[in-house]
Amino acid sequence: MKQQIDSARESIGRMVTFYTVEKSACPLCLSGNLYDPISDNSFNVFCPTCAGSYWINAAVGTEVLARVHWISDEGVTATPGGKYYLGDATVTVEKSNLDLAEQCQDDGGKVLVDGHSMQIIKIIPFGAFDITRYRVILKNMGERPE
């Protein structure tokens, strides 16, 4: 049964990018070898990137195969240049991606769906007997695709 679900997901699914926040070293201080291990800060207190803390929050994108559903009648608008999507969406992901979705929601991160930046509103568990997938409710942040 799982193989059938996986093959269906691969045929109808699209790649969705979840952005989470991770602590990383400041590139300017790292290249100048300005790390002070005693204070866990930078030797350069005037660094324009990290302001002397040596650490910055960096967005890390993780691609996930998901089933995408646009809320308002698939929210597709056709134009002479092709079609683009409007409004809010839901994505259905595997159970293994729950931690990633929760971390993205907690960090206030964004989800990139069909070129739109979206914010996670809610995560709903789905499954007949066991929870096998999660529906992630997304709100469009107003940014249009490039």
ZADREN-999429 format. One record per residue: residue in one letter; y, x, z of N, C-alpha, C in turn. Coordinates in nm, 2 decimals. Example, Ala and Ser with C-alpha at 12.3 -4.5 7.8 and 13.67 -1.06 7.14 Angstrom:
ZADREN-999429
@resn:a nyy:-0.57 nxx:1.32 nzz:0.78 cayy:-0.45 caxx:1.23 cazz:0.78 cyy:-0.33 cxx:1.32 czz:0.78
@resn:s nyy:-0.22 nxx:1.28 nzz:0.71 cayy:-0.11 caxx:1.37 cazz:0.71 cyy:0.00 cxx:1.29 czz:0.79
end
This chain:
ZADREN-999429
@resn:m nyy:-0.12 nxx:0.08 nzz:0.00 cayy:0.00 caxx:0.00 cazz:0.00 cyy:0.13 cxx:0.09 czz:0.00
@resn:k nyy:0.13 nxx:0.19 nzz:0.08 cayy:0.24 caxx:0.28 cazz:0.09 cyy:0.27 cxx:0.35 czz:-0.04
@resn:q nyy:0.16 nxx:0.38 nzz:-0.12 cayy:0.18 caxx:0.45 cazz:-0.25 cyy:0.24 cxx:0.35 czz:-0.35
@resn:q nyy:0.21 nxx:0.23 nzz:-0.34 cayy:0.27 caxx:0.13 cazz:-0.43 cyy:0.42 cxx:0.11 czz:-0.39
@resn:i nyy:0.45 nxx:0.11 nzz:-0.27 cayy:0.59 caxx:0.10 cazz:-0.22 cyy:0.67 cxx:0.22 czz:-0.27
@resn:d nyy:0.61 nxx:0.34 nzz:-0.25 cayy:0.68 caxx:0.46 cazz:-0.29 cyy:0.70 cxx:0.47 czz:-0.44
@resn:s nyy:0.60 nxx:0.43 nzz:-0.52 cayy:0.62 caxx:0.43 cazz:-0.66 cyy:0.73 cxx:0.33 czz:-0.71
@resn:a nyy:0.73 nxx:0.22 nzz:-0.64 cayy:0.84 caxx:0.12 cazz:-0.68 cyy:0.98 cxx:0.17 czz:-0.64
@resn:r nyy:0.99 nxx:0.24 nzz:-0.52 cayy:1.11 caxx:0.29 cazz:-0.48 cyy:1.16 cxx:0.40 czz:-0.58
@resn:e nyy:1.07 nxx:0.48 nzz:-0.62 cayy:1.10 caxx:0.59 cazz:-0.72 cyy:1.15 cxx:0.53 czz:-0.85
@resn:s nyy:1.09 nxx:0.42 nzz:-0.89 cayy:1.13 caxx:0.36 cazz:-1.02 cyy:1.27 cxx:0.29 czz:-1.01
@resn:i nyy:1.30 nxx:0.22 nzz:-0.90 cayy:1.42 caxx:0.14 cazz:-0.89 cyy:1.53 cxx:0.21 czz:-0.81
@resn:g nyy:1.49 nxx:0.31 nzz:-0.73 cayy:1.58 caxx:0.38 cazz:-0.64 cyy:1.68 cxx:0.47 czz:-0.71
@resn:r nyy:1.80 nxx:0.49 nzz:-0.64 cayy:1.90 caxx:0.58 cazz:-0.68 cyy:1.93 cxx:0.68 czz:-0.57
@resn:m nyy:1.98 nxx:0.79 nzz:-0.61 cayy:2.02 caxx:0.89 cazz:-0.51 cyy:2.15 cxx:0.85 czz:-0.44
@resn:v nyy:2.15 nxx:0.86 nzz:-0.30 cayy:2.26 caxx:0.83 cazz:-0.22 cyy:2.28 cxx:0.95 czz:-0.13
@resn:t nyy:2.41 nxx:0.99 nzz:-0.11 cayy:2.44 caxx:1.11 cazz:-0.03 cyy:2.49 cxx:1.07 czz:0.11
@resn:f nyy:2.43 nxx:1.11 nzz:0.21 cayy:2.48 caxx:1.09 cazz:0.35 cyy:2.55 cxx:1.21 czz:0.40
@resn:y nyy:2.67 nxx:1.20 nzz:0.44 cayy:2.75 caxx:1.32 cazz:0.49 cyy:2.75 cxx:1.31 czz:0.64
@resn:t nyy:2.71 nxx:1.42 nzz:0.70 cayy:2.71 caxx:1.44 cazz:0.84 cyy:2.80 cxx:1.56 czz:0.88
@resn:v nyy:2.84 nxx:1.57 nzz:1.00 cayy:2.93 caxx:1.68 cazz:1.04 cyy:2.84 cxx:1.78 czz:1.12
@resn:e nyy:2.86 nxx:1.91 nzz:1.08 cayy:2.79 caxx:2.02 cazz:1.15 cyy:2.89 cxx:2.13 czz:1.19
@resn:k nyy:2.87 nxx:2.19 nzz:1.30 cayy:2.96 caxx:2.30 cazz:1.34 cyy:2.92 cxx:2.43 czz:1.26
@resn:s nyy:3.02 nxx:2.49 nzz:1.20 cayy:2.99 caxx:2.61 cazz:1.13 cyy:3.10 cxx:2.71 czz:1.15
@resn:a nyy:3.07 nxx:2.84 nzz:1.11 cayy:3.17 caxx:2.95 cazz:1.13 cyy:3.28 cxx:2.93 czz:1.03
@resn:c nyy:3.40 nxx:2.97 nzz:1.08 cayy:3.52 caxx:2.97 cazz:0.99 cyy:3.50 cxx:3.08 czz:0.88
@resn:p nyy:3.52 nxx:3.04 nzz:0.76 cayy:3.50 caxx:3.14 cazz:0.65 cyy:3.59 cxx:3.26 czz:0.65
@resn:l nyy:3.72 nxx:3.23 nzz:0.70 cayy:3.81 caxx:3.34 cazz:0.70 cyy:3.78 cxx:3.44 czz:0.81
@resn:c nyy:3.74 nxx:3.39 nzz:0.93 cayy:3.71 caxx:3.48 cazz:1.04 cyy:3.57 cxx:3.54 czz:1.02
@resn:l nyy:3.48 nxx:3.47 nzz:0.95 cayy:3.35 caxx:3.53 cazz:0.92 cyy:3.36 cxx:3.65 czz:0.83
@resn:s nyy:3.44 nxx:3.63 nzz:0.72 cayy:3.46 caxx:3.74 cazz:0.62 cyy:3.53 cxx:3.86 czz:0.68
@resn:g nyy:3.62 nxx:3.84 nzz:0.78 cayy:3.69 caxx:3.95 cazz:0.84 cyy:3.62 cxx:4.00 czz:0.97
@resn:n nyy:3.50 nxx:3.95 nzz:1.00 cayy:3.42 caxx:3.99 cazz:1.11 cyy:3.51 cxx:3.98 czz:1.24
@resn:l nyy:3.57 nxx:3.87 nzz:1.26 cayy:3.66 caxx:3.85 cazz:1.37 cyy:3.60 cxx:3.77 czz:1.49
@resn:y nyy:3.47 nxx:3.76 nzz:1.50 cayy:3.41 caxx:3.68 cazz:1.61 cyy:3.41 cxx:3.76 czz:1.74
@resn:d nyy:3.45 nxx:3.70 nzz:1.85 cayy:3.45 caxx:3.75 cazz:1.98 cyy:3.33 cxx:3.69 czz:2.06
@resn:p nyy:3.22 nxx:3.76 nzz:2.08 cayy:3.10 caxx:3.70 cazz:2.14 cyy:3.12 cxx:3.67 czz:2.29
@resn:i nyy:3.22 nxx:3.73 nzz:2.35 cayy:3.24 caxx:3.71 cazz:2.50 cyy:3.31 cxx:3.57 czz:2.52
@resn:s nyy:3.41 nxx:3.54 nzz:2.44 cayy:3.48 caxx:3.41 cazz:2.45 cyy:3.43 cxx:3.31 czz:2.36
@resn:d nyy:3.34 nxx:3.34 nzz:2.27 cayy:3.29 caxx:3.25 cazz:2.17 cyy:3.40 cxx:3.19 czz:2.08
@resn:n nyy:3.50 nxx:3.28 nzz:2.06 cayy:3.62 caxx:3.24 cazz:1.97 cyy:3.64 cxx:3.35 czz:1.87
@resn:s nyy:3.76 nxx:3.33 nzz:1.80 cayy:3.80 caxx:3.43 cazz:1.70 cyy:3.90 cxx:3.53 czz:1.77
@resn:f nyy:3.90 nxx:3.65 nzz:1.72 cayy:4.00 caxx:3.75 cazz:1.76 cyy:4.14 cxx:3.71 czz:1.70
@resn:n nyy:4.13 nxx:3.63 nzz:1.59 cayy:4.26 caxx:3.60 cazz:1.52 cyy:4.30 cxx:3.46 czz:1.57
@resn:v nyy:4.39 nxx:3.45 nzz:1.66 cayy:4.44 caxx:3.32 cazz:1.72 cyy:4.53 cxx:3.25 czz:1.62
@resn:f nyy:4.58 nxx:3.32 nzz:1.52 cayy:4.67 caxx:3.26 cazz:1.42 cyy:4.60 cxx:3.22 czz:1.29
@resn:c nyy:4.47 nxx:3.21 nzz:1.29 cayy:4.39 caxx:3.17 cazz:1.17 cyy:4.43 cxx:3.03 czz:1.13
@resn:p nyy:4.47 nxx:3.02 nzz:1.00 cayy:4.51 caxx:2.88 cazz:0.96 cyy:4.40 cxx:2.78 czz:0.94
@resn:t nyy:4.28 nxx:2.83 nzz:0.94 cayy:4.16 caxx:2.74 cazz:0.92 cyy:4.11 cxx:2.69 czz:1.05
@resn:c nyy:4.09 nxx:2.78 nzz:1.15 cayy:4.02 caxx:2.73 cazz:1.28 cyy:4.12 cxx:2.74 czz:1.40
@resn:a nyy:4.24 nxx:2.79 nzz:1.38 cayy:4.33 caxx:2.81 cazz:1.49 cyy:4.28 cxx:2.89 czz:1.61
@resn:g nyy:4.20 nxx:2.99 nzz:1.57 cayy:4.15 caxx:3.08 cazz:1.68 cyy:4.02 cxx:3.04 czz:1.75
@resn:s nyy:3.96 nxx:2.92 nzz:1.71 cayy:3.84 caxx:2.88 cazz:1.78 cyy:3.72 cxx:2.93 czz:1.71
@resn:y nyy:3.72 nxx:2.99 nzz:1.59 cayy:3.62 caxx:3.04 cazz:1.51 cyy:3.52 cxx:2.94 czz:1.45
@resn:w nyy:3.52 nxx:2.82 nzz:1.51 cayy:3.43 caxx:2.72 cazz:1.47 cyy:3.50 cxx:2.60 czz:1.40
@resn:i nyy:3.45 nxx:2.55 nzz:1.30 cayy:3.51 caxx:2.43 cazz:1.23 cyy:3.39 cxx:2.33 czz:1.21
@resn:n nyy:3.44 nxx:2.21 nzz:1.19 cayy:3.34 caxx:2.10 cazz:1.15 cyy:3.33 cxx:2.09 czz:1.00
@resn:a nyy:3.21 nxx:2.11 nzz:0.95 cayy:3.19 caxx:2.11 cazz:0.81 cyy:3.10 cxx:1.99 czz:0.77
@resn:a nyy:3.14 nxx:1.92 nzz:0.66 cayy:3.06 caxx:1.81 cazz:0.61 cyy:2.94 cxx:1.86 czz:0.53
@resn:v nyy:2.82 nxx:1.81 nzz:0.57 cayy:2.70 caxx:1.85 cazz:0.50 cyy:2.64 cxx:1.73 czz:0.44
@resn:g nyy:2.62 nxx:1.73 nzz:0.31 cayy:2.56 caxx:1.62 cazz:0.23 cyy:2.41 cxx:1.63 czz:0.22
@resn:t nyy:2.34 nxx:1.52 nzz:0.24 cayy:2.20 caxx:1.51 cazz:0.22 cyy:2.17 cxx:1.40 czz:0.13
@resn:e nyy:2.10 nxx:1.43 nzz:0.02 cayy:2.06 caxx:1.32 cazz:-0.07 cyy:1.94 cxx:1.25 czz:-0.03
@resn:v nyy:1.94 nxx:1.12 nzz:-0.05 cayy:1.82 caxx:1.04 cazz:-0.01 cyy:1.80 cxx:0.94 czz:-0.12
@resn:l nyy:1.67 nxx:0.91 nzz:-0.15 cayy:1.64 caxx:0.81 cazz:-0.25 cyy:1.64 cxx:0.68 czz:-0.18
@resn:a nyy:1.72 nxx:0.58 nzz:-0.23 cayy:1.73 caxx:0.45 cazz:-0.17 cyy:1.74 cxx:0.34 czz:-0.27
@resn:r nyy:1.71 nxx:0.22 nzz:-0.23 cayy:1.74 caxx:0.10 cazz:-0.31 cyy:1.88 cxx:0.06 czz:-0.28
@resn:v nyy:1.96 nxx:0.05 nzz:-0.38 cayy:2.10 caxx:0.01 cazz:-0.37 cyy:2.12 cxx:-0.13 czz:-0.41
@resn:h nyy:2.19 nxx:-0.21 nzz:-0.33 cayy:2.23 caxx:-0.35 cazz:-0.36 cyy:2.37 cxx:-0.37 czz:-0.34
@resn:w nyy:2.45 nxx:-0.41 nzz:-0.44 cayy:2.59 caxx:-0.44 cazz:-0.43 cyy:2.60 cxx:-0.58 czz:-0.38
@resn:i nyy:2.68 nxx:-0.61 nzz:-0.28 cayy:2.69 caxx:-0.73 cazz:-0.21 cyy:2.73 cxx:-0.85 czz:-0.30
@resn:s nyy:2.84 nxx:-0.84 nzz:-0.37 cayy:2.90 caxx:-0.95 cazz:-0.44 cyy:2.84 cxx:-0.96 czz:-0.58
@resn:d nyy:2.73 nxx:-1.03 nzz:-0.59 cayy:2.66 caxx:-1.05 cazz:-0.71 cyy:2.64 cxx:-0.92 czz:-0.79
@resn:e nyy:2.59 nxx:-0.82 nzz:-0.72 cayy:2.57 caxx:-0.69 cazz:-0.77 cyy:2.71 cxx:-0.62 czz:-0.80
@resn:g nyy:2.82 nxx:-0.69 nzz:-0.78 cayy:2.95 caxx:-0.62 cazz:-0.79 cyy:2.97 cxx:-0.53 czz:-0.91
@resn:v nyy:2.92 nxx:-0.57 nzz:-1.02 cayy:2.93 caxx:-0.48 cazz:-1.14 cyy:3.04 cxx:-0.53 czz:-1.23
@resn:t nyy:3.13 nxx:-0.45 nzz:-1.27 cayy:3.24 caxx:-0.48 cazz:-1.36 cyy:3.22 cxx:-0.40 czz:-1.49
@resn:a nyy:3.21 nxx:-0.47 nzz:-1.60 cayy:3.19 caxx:-0.40 cazz:-1.73 cyy:3.33 cxx:-0.37 czz:-1.79
@resn:t nyy:3.34 nxx:-0.25 nzz:-1.84 cayy:3.47 caxx:-0.21 cazz:-1.91 cyy:3.43 cxx:-0.15 czz:-2.04
@resn:p nyy:3.52 nxx:-0.12 nzz:-2.14 cayy:3.49 caxx:-0.06 cazz:-2.26 cyy:3.43 cxx:0.08 czz:-2.24
@resn:g nyy:3.46 nxx:0.15 nzz:-2.13 cayy:3.41 caxx:0.28 cazz:-2.10 cyy:3.28 cxx:0.28 czz:-2.02
@resn:g nyy:3.22 nxx:0.16 nzz:-1.99 cayy:3.10 caxx:0.15 cazz:-1.92 cyy:3.12 cxx:0.05 czz:-1.81
@resn:k nyy:3.03 nxx:0.06 nzz:-1.71 cayy:3.04 caxx:-0.03 cazz:-1.59 cyy:3.06 cxx:0.05 czz:-1.47
@resn:y nyy:3.13 nxx:-0.02 nzz:-1.37 cayy:3.15 caxx:0.05 cazz:-1.24 cyy:3.13 cxx:-0.06 czz:-1.14
@resn:y nyy:3.11 nxx:-0.02 nzz:-1.01 cayy:3.07 caxx:-0.11 cazz:-0.91 cyy:3.19 cxx:-0.13 czz:-0.81
@resn:l nyy:3.20 nxx:-0.25 nzz:-0.76 cayy:3.30 caxx:-0.29 cazz:-0.67 cyy:3.25 cxx:-0.34 czz:-0.54
@resn:g nyy:3.33 nxx:-0.34 nzz:-0.43 cayy:3.29 caxx:-0.41 cazz:-0.31 cyy:3.20 cxx:-0.33 czz:-0.21
@resn:d nyy:3.13 nxx:-0.40 nzz:-0.13 cayy:3.05 caxx:-0.34 cazz:-0.03 cyy:2.90 cxx:-0.34 czz:-0.08
@resn:a nyy:2.82 nxx:-0.26 nzz:-0.01 cayy:2.68 caxx:-0.25 cazz:-0.06 cyy:2.59 cxx:-0.24 czz:0.06
@resn:t nyy:2.46 nxx:-0.25 nzz:0.03 cayy:2.35 caxx:-0.21 cazz:0.13 cyy:2.26 cxx:-0.12 czz:0.06
@resn:v nyy:2.21 nxx:-0.02 nzz:0.14 cayy:2.10 caxx:0.06 cazz:0.09 cyy:1.98 cxx:0.05 czz:0.18
@resn:t nyy:1.86 nxx:0.05 nzz:0.12 cayy:1.74 caxx:0.05 cazz:0.20 cyy:1.68 cxx:0.18 czz:0.19
@resn:v nyy:1.65 nxx:0.24 nzz:0.30 cayy:1.59 caxx:0.38 cazz:0.31 cyy:1.46 cxx:0.37 czz:0.39
@resn:e nyy:1.38 nxx:0.48 nzz:0.38 cayy:1.26 caxx:0.49 cazz:0.45 cyy:1.29 cxx:0.51 czz:0.60
@resn:k nyy:1.18 nxx:0.49 nzz:0.67 cayy:1.19 caxx:0.51 cazz:0.82 cyy:1.22 cxx:0.65 czz:0.86
@resn:s nyy:1.18 nxx:0.75 nzz:0.78 cayy:1.20 caxx:0.89 cazz:0.80 cyy:1.35 cxx:0.93 czz:0.79
@resn:n nyy:1.43 nxx:0.85 nzz:0.73 cayy:1.57 caxx:0.87 cazz:0.71 cyy:1.66 cxx:0.81 czz:0.82
@resn:l nyy:1.60 nxx:0.74 nzz:0.92 cayy:1.68 caxx:0.67 cazz:1.02 cyy:1.76 cxx:0.77 czz:1.10
@resn:d nyy:1.71 nxx:0.88 nzz:1.14 cayy:1.79 caxx:0.98 cazz:1.22 cyy:1.92 cxx:1.03 czz:1.14
@resn:l nyy:1.90 nxx:1.05 nzz:1.01 cayy:2.01 caxx:1.09 cazz:0.93 cyy:2.12 cxx:0.98 czz:0.92
@resn:a nyy:2.07 nxx:0.86 nzz:0.90 cayy:2.17 caxx:0.74 cazz:0.89 cyy:2.24 cxx:0.72 czz:1.03
@resn:e nyy:2.17 nxx:0.73 nzz:1.14 cayy:2.23 caxx:0.72 cazz:1.27 cyy:2.33 cxx:0.83 czz:1.30
@resn:q nyy:2.30 nxx:0.95 nzz:1.26 cayy:2.39 caxx:1.07 cazz:1.28 cyy:2.51 cxx:1.05 czz:1.20
@resn:c nyy:2.50 nxx:1.00 nzz:1.07 cayy:2.61 caxx:0.98 cazz:0.99 cyy:2.70 cxx:0.87 czz:1.05
@resn:q nyy:2.64 nxx:0.77 nzz:1.10 cayy:2.72 caxx:0.66 cazz:1.16 cyy:2.79 cxx:0.71 czz:1.29
@resn:d nyy:2.72 nxx:0.79 nzz:1.37 cayy:2.78 caxx:0.84 cazz:1.50 cyy:2.90 cxx:0.93 czz:1.47
@resn:d nyy:2.88 nxx:1.02 nzz:1.37 cayy:2.98 caxx:1.12 cazz:1.33 cyy:3.10 cxx:1.06 czz:1.26
@resn:g nyy:3.09 nxx:0.93 nzz:1.23 cayy:3.20 caxx:0.87 cazz:1.15 cyy:3.20 cxx:0.92 czz:1.00
@resn:g nyy:3.08 nxx:0.97 nzz:0.96 cayy:3.07 caxx:1.03 cazz:0.83 cyy:3.07 cxx:0.92 czz:0.72
@resn:k nyy:3.06 nxx:0.97 nzz:0.60 cayy:3.06 caxx:0.87 cazz:0.49 cyy:2.93 cxx:0.88 czz:0.41
@resn:v nyy:2.91 nxx:0.78 nzz:0.33 cayy:2.79 caxx:0.77 cazz:0.24 cyy:2.85 cxx:0.75 czz:0.10
@resn:l nyy:2.80 nxx:0.83 nzz:0.01 cayy:2.85 caxx:0.83 cazz:-0.13 cyy:2.74 cxx:0.75 czz:-0.21
@resn:v nyy:2.78 nxx:0.63 nzz:-0.26 cayy:2.69 caxx:0.55 cazz:-0.34 cyy:2.76 cxx:0.52 czz:-0.47
@resn:d nyy:2.69 nxx:0.56 nzz:-0.58 cayy:2.75 caxx:0.53 cazz:-0.71 cyy:2.89 cxx:0.58 czz:-0.73
@resn:g nyy:2.93 nxx:0.69 nzz:-0.66 cayy:3.06 caxx:0.75 cazz:-0.67 cyy:3.16 cxx:0.69 czz:-0.58
@resn:h nyy:3.12 nxx:0.59 nzz:-0.49 cayy:3.21 caxx:0.53 cazz:-0.40 cyy:3.19 cxx:0.58 czz:-0.26
@resn:s nyy:3.29 nxx:0.62 nzz:-0.19 cayy:3.28 caxx:0.66 cazz:-0.05 cyy:3.27 cxx:0.53 czz:0.04
@resn:m nyy:3.17 nxx:0.53 nzz:0.12 cayy:3.14 caxx:0.41 cazz:0.20 cyy:3.12 cxx:0.45 czz:0.35
@resn:q nyy:3.14 nxx:0.36 nzz:0.44 cayy:3.12 caxx:0.38 cazz:0.58 cyy:3.01 cxx:0.29 czz:0.63
@resn:i nyy:2.92 nxx:0.34 nzz:0.72 cayy:2.81 caxx:0.26 cazz:0.77 cyy:2.86 cxx:0.17 czz:0.88
@resn:i nyy:2.83 nxx:0.04 nzz:0.86 cayy:2.87 caxx:-0.07 cazz:0.95 cyy:2.76 cxx:-0.10 czz:1.05
@resn:k nyy:2.64 nxx:-0.11 nzz:1.00 cayy:2.52 caxx:-0.15 cazz:1.07 cyy:2.39 cxx:-0.10 czz:1.01
@resn:i nyy:2.29 nxx:-0.08 nzz:1.10 cayy:2.16 caxx:-0.04 cazz:1.05 cyy:2.06 cxx:-0.14 czz:1.10
@resn:i nyy:1.99 nxx:-0.20 nzz:1.01 cayy:1.89 caxx:-0.31 cazz:1.04 cyy:1.75 cxx:-0.27 czz:1.01
@resn:p nyy:1.66 nxx:-0.28 nzz:1.11 cayy:1.52 caxx:-0.24 cazz:1.08 cyy:1.45 cxx:-0.35 czz:1.00
@resn:f nyy:1.36 nxx:-0.32 nzz:0.91 cayy:1.28 caxx:-0.41 cazz:0.83 cyy:1.14 cxx:-0.37 czz:0.83
@resn:g nyy:1.05 nxx:-0.47 nzz:0.81 cayy:0.91 caxx:-0.45 cazz:0.80 cyy:0.83 cxx:-0.57 czz:0.84
@resn:a nyy:0.71 nxx:-0.59 nzz:0.79 cayy:0.63 caxx:-0.71 cazz:0.82 cyy:0.57 cxx:-0.70 czz:0.96
@resn:f nyy:0.48 nxx:-0.60 nzz:0.98 cayy:0.42 caxx:-0.59 cazz:1.12 cyy:0.49 cxx:-0.47 czz:1.19
@resn:d nyy:0.50 nxx:-0.36 nzz:1.11 cayy:0.56 caxx:-0.24 cazz:1.17 cyy:0.70 cxx:-0.22 czz:1.09
@resn:i nyy:0.79 nxx:-0.15 nzz:1.16 cayy:0.91 caxx:-0.12 cazz:1.09 cyy:0.89 cxx:-0.01 czz:1.00
@resn:t nyy:0.91 nxx:-0.03 nzz:0.87 cayy:0.88 caxx:0.07 cazz:0.76 cyy:1.00 cxx:0.12 czz:0.69
@resn:r nyy:1.11 nxx:0.04 nzz:0.70 cayy:1.23 caxx:0.08 cazz:0.63 cyy:1.35 cxx:0.03 czz:0.71
@resn:y nyy:1.47 nxx:0.08 nzz:0.67 cayy:1.59 caxx:0.03 cazz:0.73 cyy:1.69 cxx:0.00 czz:0.63
@resn:r nyy:1.76 nxx:-0.11 nzz:0.65 cayy:1.87 caxx:-0.15 cazz:0.56 cyy:2.00 cxx:-0.11 czz:0.62
@resn:v nyy:2.08 nxx:-0.03 nzz:0.55 cayy:2.20 caxx:0.03 cazz:0.60 cyy:2.32 cxx:-0.05 czz:0.53
@resn:i nyy:2.40 nxx:-0.12 nzz:0.61 cayy:2.51 caxx:-0.20 cazz:0.56 cyy:2.63 cxx:-0.11 czz:0.55
@resn:l nyy:2.69 nxx:-0.11 nzz:0.43 cayy:2.80 caxx:-0.02 cazz:0.40 cyy:2.93 cxx:-0.09 czz:0.37
@resn:k nyy:3.04 nxx:-0.04 nzz:0.41 cayy:3.17 caxx:-0.10 cazz:0.38 cyy:3.25 cxx:0.00 czz:0.29
@resn:n nyy:3.30 nxx:-0.04 nzz:0.18 cayy:3.37 caxx:0.04 cazz:0.09 cyy:3.50 cxx:0.10 czz:0.15
@resn:m nyy:3.53 nxx:0.22 nzz:0.14 cayy:3.64 caxx:0.28 cazz:0.20 cyy:3.76 cxx:0.28 czz:0.11
@resn:g nyy:3.75 nxx:0.22 nzz:0.00 cayy:3.86 caxx:0.20 cazz:-0.09 cyy:3.88 cxx:0.31 czz:-0.20
@resn:e nyy:3.80 nxx:0.41 nzz:-0.19 cayy:3.81 caxx:0.52 cazz:-0.29 cyy:3.73 cxx:0.48 czz:-0.42
@resn:r nyy:3.79 nxx:0.51 nzz:-0.53 cayy:3.73 caxx:0.47 cazz:-0.66 cyy:3.66 cxx:0.60 czz:-0.71
@resn:p nyy:3.56 nxx:0.58 nzz:-0.80 cayy:3.49 caxx:0.69 cazz:-0.85 cyy:3.58 cxx:0.77 czz:-0.94
@resn:e nyy:3.54 nxx:0.90 nzz:-0.96 cayy:3.62 caxx:0.99 cazz:-1.04 cyy:3.58 cxx:0.98 czz:-1.19
end
